[in-house]
């Protein structure tokens, strides 16, 4: 019997081939540069001599009833065929990080979810502005991309008859919990020192496209932040490293953040009473947990979550080692810039999802323009840059260079979930046919880099 994953890929490729034939002969509208980026305003008072305060908090976002899980499968017929959750292996969280230096503020909210589309991100940011008084443009929202959380996009209900896998009541809960986490982080803020360390982690992930493309890109950079209070105690960490949280496959029906849970569990052992945030990076193309490492460490027949625990624990130990080497980052301001990223819809699959009313994302008709967004932050030699989807690592690496500084946090699935983002050389490469199936168009990756040209700091 054919493995369900192979059946899924076969169905997708058949649909892709049909859509490609329908789309033949369509022209790509000419690209134009996005409007000039601008800096998020703050009050006129100088932040140079102001003390730095930081807070971090998390809240539970586990649903109170079974929901379709995301990330695996294409389903047809009754909702009974869908991969519904059947319990909880470990909790899902919304984690919030808050920085304040004089009038300058920055808020980062991450979810243990497959992704939030721009409409949901905008709603969270507007709620933050309305309820907490923070400029929405100074709020970054991202997701870990676990494949074992509720469907927040809509793709994992049934295709025929069309029924979205997204539960709107749960989505309202998710949004409000993100704001709650940030409120708690603000309440917990204290005088702090920001520490940063940069290393590499090459053993635990790989670009699975390297099996057919020896030049398949990957980003090994592991960036770690630590927050230290006035007594010298670490009260928060943030880990930025790109890899799908997919050590467990589509057979799993337990809600889980995958290896991210064990990353946090291991860090808890090193830093008691601290809160730990994980921010994914450039995972497009597709950056997955490394099979070779799994096979060597565990063998082929193991209990569920065995490899998940080993991978998360191993990464946690390496992160803790970097935290011990982290050095203070002095900065005078928290500078925030943002700019829209121009996109054209050339994706027939997104069109189908829109027409069937299963996708949550706003998607115009094929060939029409719409916008995503990028946010960039400068805190001394530390930089942040958002990536609106599952971005190919070569794009992220170029954006990292454009940001400058000595350490960069590349926020995968930041401010938007727009599927895979790639450059034209991959878009027409048959080895990346799966990524093309969920890519909005061939020019979006190049437009993303042009936007980063607008966001460079002096």
Beta strands, then each sheet from edge to edge (+ up, - down):
strand 1: 38-39
strand 2: 52-60
strand 3: 75-76
strand 4: 93-101
strand 5: 104-111
strand 6: 139-143
strand 7: 158-160
strand 8: 190-191
strand 9: 193-200
strand 10: 205-207
strand 11: 221-228
strand 12: 234-240
strand 13: 275-279
strand 14: 287-289
strand 15: 327-328
strand 16: 335-344
strand 17: 369-379
strand 18: 382-387
strand 19: 390-391
strand 20: 407-412
strand 21: 420-421
sheet 1: 1+ 16- 17+ 18- 20-
sheet 2: 6+ 5+ 4- 2+ 8-
sheet 3: 3+ 7+
sheet 4: 13+ 12+ 11- 9+ 15-
sheet 5: 10+ 14-
sheet 6: 19+ 21+
end
